[in-house]
Structures are given as structure tokens and as C-alpha cells.
């Protein structure tokens, strides 16, 4: 059975994305388990710099997991997205279930790949 990273890689390929940014917890962004699955599918992965990874991680745990959704945090995420786009990202993986509470496709011109939605779609189609 495919894991979420494999399902995401498939979705990226279907959308002709060859270079993608990965947003999630520090663990997800810094460890190889997720990135390696994408790289093995010939997709280049960009992760935010140390400062931005800390902002993302802190927002997930200290706000989103507690049900706090703020315009200020959304603005920070959108700024981070613009940075990774300037590094060549063609899309952005929302690699944590809570990020979708803060960002939706209508908020940015960059294609977002919400792993929660990808996983739900694949599960619904599973025979």
C-alpha cells in the first residue's frame, strides 16, 4: 500500500510539478522519510530556511493545534511561500493536517498540495 508521500508524489506528477516546497513540522521538513519518497520519484524538494522552519513549526504546535487561526500567521506562511517560489518551487506541499486550516488555494497563486485532501481523495477511491 502506498504511503502519503507516494500519493503526494503521484499527485505532483499528474500536475507536472518537478520542484516542490515541503511545509510541515520541523520533523517532516528536516528528516528524510518524506523528502526521500519525493526525490525517488524524481521530484526536487525545497525546504524553508532554519528561521522559517521554526515559524512554521511554532505556528503548527502553538496555534493551529490549539484552534488558533490568525491573519498574522497566514501572512507569515504566505511570505515563506513566496521565498520558496523564488527558489524555484512550482508548488507547495502542505505536509501537516493543520496547515490547511490556515491556507487554502484561494489565498495564493502558487499551487498548493494539501496532503490531508490528497489522502482523503485516494482513500475514497481505494477499492
The 8 nearest C-alpha neighbors of each residue, nearest first, counted from 0:
[[1, 2, 5, 3, 6, 125, 122, 121],
 [0, 2, 5, 6, 3, 4, 121, 7],
 [1, 3, 5, 4, 6, 0, 7, 118],
 [2, 4, 6, 5, 7, 118, 1, 114],
 [3, 5, 7, 6, 2, 33, 36, 8],
 [6, 4, 8, 2, 7, 3, 1, 9],
 [7, 5, 3, 9, 4, 8, 10, 2],
 [6, 8, 4, 10, 9, 5, 3, 11],
 [9, 7, 5, 11, 10, 6, 37, 4],
 [8, 10, 6, 12, 7, 11, 13, 5],
 [9, 11, 7, 13, 8, 12, 6, 14],
 [12, 10, 8, 16, 14, 9, 13, 7],
 [11, 13, 15, 9, 14, 10, 16, 8],
 [12, 14, 10, 11, 15, 9, 16, 8],
 [15, 13, 11, 12, 16, 10, 9, 17],
 [14, 16, 12, 13, 11, 17, 10, 89],
 [17, 15, 11, 14, 12, 18, 89, 90],
 [16, 18, 42, 43, 15, 19, 89, 41],
 [19, 17, 43, 88, 42, 89, 16, 44],
 [18, 20, 88, 90, 44, 91, 89, 45],
 [21, 19, 45, 91, 46, 44, 88, 92],
 [20, 22, 92, 46, 91, 45, 28, 94],
 [23, 21, 93, 94, 92, 28, 20, 46],
 [24, 22, 94, 95, 27, 28, 93, 25],
 [23, 25, 56, 27, 26, 28, 95, 55],
 [26, 24, 28, 27, 56, 29, 52, 23],
 [25, 27, 24, 29, 28, 30, 23, 56],
 [26, 28, 24, 25, 23, 29, 30, 33],
 [29, 27, 25, 26, 23, 30, 46, 24],
 [28, 30, 26, 27, 25, 31, 46, 24],
 [31, 29, 26, 27, 32, 28, 33, 34],
 [30, 32, 34, 35, 33, 29, 27, 28],
 [31, 33, 35, 30, 34, 36, 27, 4],
 [34, 32, 35, 36, 31, 4, 27, 37],
 [33, 35, 31, 37, 36, 32, 38, 44],
 [34, 36, 38, 31, 37, 33, 32, 39],
 [37, 35, 39, 34, 33, 38, 4, 5],
 [38, 36, 40, 34, 42, 39, 35, 8],
 [37, 39, 42, 41, 35, 40, 36, 43],
 [38, 40, 36, 41, 37, 35, 42, 34],
 [39, 41, 37, 38, 42, 36, 8, 5],
 [42, 40, 38, 39, 43, 37, 17, 8],
 [41, 43, 17, 38, 37, 40, 18, 44],
 [44, 42, 18, 38, 17, 19, 41, 45],
 [45, 43, 19, 20, 18, 42, 34, 46],
 [46, 44, 20, 19, 21, 47, 43, 83],
 [45, 47, 21, 20, 28, 48, 44, 22],
 [48, 46, 51, 52, 83, 49, 45, 79],
 [47, 49, 51, 50, 52, 46, 53, 79],
 [50, 48, 52, 51, 53, 47, 54, 46],
 [51, 49, 53, 52, 48, 54, 47, 55],
 [50, 52, 54, 53, 48, 49, 47, 55],
 [53, 51, 49, 55, 54, 50, 47, 56],
 [52, 54, 56, 50, 51, 55, 57, 49],
 [55, 53, 51, 57, 52, 56, 58, 50],
 [56, 54, 52, 58, 53, 57, 51, 59],
 [55, 57, 24, 53, 59, 58, 54, 25],
 [58, 56, 54, 60, 59, 61, 55, 53],
 [57, 59, 62, 55, 61, 56, 60, 54],
 [60, 58, 63, 56, 57, 62, 64, 61],
 [59, 61, 64, 57, 58, 62, 63, 56],
 [62, 60, 58, 57, 59, 63, 65, 64],
 [61, 63, 67, 58, 65, 64, 60, 59],
 [62, 64, 59, 66, 67, 65, 97, 68],
 [65, 63, 60, 66, 62, 59, 61, 97],
 [64, 66, 62, 63, 67, 61, 60, 59],
 [65, 67, 63, 64, 62, 68, 100, 97],
 [66, 68, 62, 63, 65, 69, 64, 61],
 [69, 67, 101, 63, 66, 62, 70, 100],
 [70, 68, 71, 72, 73, 67, 101, 62],
 [69, 71, 73, 72, 74, 68, 101, 75],
 [70, 72, 74, 69, 73, 75, 68, 76],
 [73, 71, 75, 74, 69, 70, 76, 58],
 [72, 74, 70, 76, 75, 71, 101, 77],
 [73, 75, 77, 71, 72, 76, 70, 78],
 [76, 74, 72, 78, 73, 77, 79, 71],
 [75, 77, 79, 73, 78, 74, 80, 72],
 [76, 78, 80, 74, 79, 75, 73, 81],
 [79, 77, 81, 75, 80, 76, 74, 82],
 [78, 80, 76, 82, 77, 81, 75, 83],
 [79, 81, 77, 83, 78, 82, 84, 76],
 [80, 82, 84, 78, 79, 83, 85, 77],
 [83, 81, 79, 85, 80, 84, 78, 86],
 [82, 84, 86, 80, 85, 81, 88, 20],
 [83, 85, 88, 81, 87, 86, 82, 80],
 [84, 86, 82, 83, 87, 81, 88, 80],
 [87, 85, 83, 84, 88, 82, 45, 81],
 [86, 88, 84, 85, 89, 83, 18, 19],
 [87, 89, 84, 19, 18, 90, 20, 83],
 [90, 88, 19, 18, 16, 87, 84, 109],
 [89, 91, 110, 19, 88, 109, 111, 20],
 [92, 90, 20, 111, 19, 112, 21, 110],
 [91, 93, 112, 21, 94, 22, 111, 113],
 [92, 94, 113, 22, 95, 112, 114, 98],
 [95, 93, 23, 92, 22, 114, 21, 113],
 [96, 94, 23, 97, 98, 93, 24, 114],
 [95, 97, 115, 98, 99, 94, 114, 93],
 [96, 98, 99, 100, 95, 63, 59, 64],
 [99, 97, 100, 101, 96, 95, 93, 102],
 [98, 100, 102, 101, 97, 103, 96, 113],
 [99, 101, 98, 97, 102, 68, 63, 103],
 [102, 100, 98, 99, 73, 68, 103, 97],
 [103, 101, 99, 100, 98, 106, 73, 104],
 [104, 102, 105, 106, 99, 101, 111, 107],
 [103, 105, 106, 107, 111, 110, 102, 108],
 [104, 106, 103, 107, 108, 102, 109, 111],
 [107, 105, 104, 103, 102, 108, 77, 109],
 [108, 106, 109, 105, 104, 77, 103, 110],
 [107, 109, 110, 106, 104, 105, 111, 90],
 [110, 108, 107, 90, 111, 89, 91, 104],
 [109, 111, 90, 91, 108, 112, 104, 89],
 [112, 110, 91, 90, 92, 104, 113, 109],
 [113, 111, 92, 93, 91, 114, 110, 90],
 [112, 114, 93, 115, 116, 92, 111, 117],
 [113, 115, 117, 116, 94, 118, 93, 112],
 [114, 116, 118, 113, 117, 96, 119, 95],
 [115, 117, 119, 114, 118, 113, 120, 112],
 [118, 116, 114, 120, 119, 115, 121, 113],
 [117, 119, 121, 115, 116, 120, 114, 122],
 [118, 120, 116, 122, 117, 121, 123, 115],
 [119, 121, 123, 117, 122, 118, 116, 124],
 [120, 122, 124, 118, 123, 119, 125, 117],
 [123, 121, 125, 119, 124, 120, 118, 117],
 [122, 124, 120, 121, 125, 119, 126, 118],
 [123, 125, 121, 122, 126, 120, 119, 118],
 [126, 124, 122, 123, 121, 120, 119, 0],
 [125, 124, 123, 122, 121, 0, 120, 1]]
